[in-house]
Amino acid sequence: MGNEHRLLTLIICLVLGGGLIAAVLGASRAVGPHAGTASGRPAPSDYVDIRDVPRGSAATPVPGPEGSAGSVVVECGRNEQGHYNEDNLVVSPGLPGGAHHTHAYVGNLSTNAMSTAASLDAAATSCTGGDRSTYYWPVLRRPDRPGTRPHEGSAGHGNVGEILPEASVVVEFRGNPVSKVVPMPRFLRGMTGDAVAYTAADEADVRARWGCSGSPDRATTRYPRCPTGDRVTRTLVFPSCWNGLDTVGATHRSHLRFPAGNGVCPKDTFPVPELRLSLAYEVPPGLNVALDSFPEQRHSPKTDHAMFVNAMTDRQMAAVVDCLNAGRVCRI
């Protein structure tokens, strides 16, 4: 009887102790700009009037005489096909639902967690020029309206509300300001941004860039409040210095790195076309939008990110490189 009593006492202590530890950990994670957002929604401090954002934060290096000053826009639509899922082929291939939030896609119409080089190469695409690459990013929602379509409720993990469709999507490649670019290899995988920025130890991988269509010289890592008539914008710029060996890296970043501020690539890397995705949304004035995220990231705007897999043919990629290196403006 004494042993049973001691065992019961031990169990009660463990339960109470576990609850105390959980409370302490929860309190420590709540400290900071998101304190008090127990619902997991963005905090008031996550929003900013675009007029309060300093000008000039989006400056880029001026191309030099040896640079590749061209640009190429790939016409891929704005996901009119309604291609959504909770997969992430770049980060968690082979794991359906591995993203724990919903991604929107343009380009390859078959992309999911189980995609392979062969399946991507054989699939249809939304790109009018035949580019079978896949380009994708987390959806933006309006939490004030319940989602009624199947893909709006399939993510779970606090990602709720009506998905805001993209009013425009621009898939663009740019050159390098200080040198010519070389082709990306087929099926190169890349990512930009930090999906766990809210809980990360630092902001080294944060690449979120939010803005308003009427103020292209103002960029922020917070959700912008735009004047009536402006669209909310997201600009996602990818790393463009390839190690010359791998199409995928152990950390999903090591094989493809960002250049320095002046455009110079790190040692032992080669400049490839710089991909940037420019997204725009019609957001009613005063509406608090929320980015899909992992549950512990609380929809922080700093967690904005995107991925791509290059499935262009060698001929298509050569055309992109030729245009960039010749300094032309092209559309394919």
PyMOL commands that set and color helices and strands:
alter all, ss='L'
color gray80, all
select helices_A, chain A and resi 2-30+44-46+50-52+117-122+150-152+295-297+301-303+314-326
alter helices_A, ss='H'
color red, helices_A
select strands_A, chain A and resi 47-49+71-74+84-85+103-107+134-138+140-142+162-163+168-174+189-193+210-212+223-225+232-237+241-242+256-257+270-271+274-281+290-291+305-309+329-331
alter strands_A, ss='S'
color yellow, strands_A
deselect
rebuild
show_as cartoon
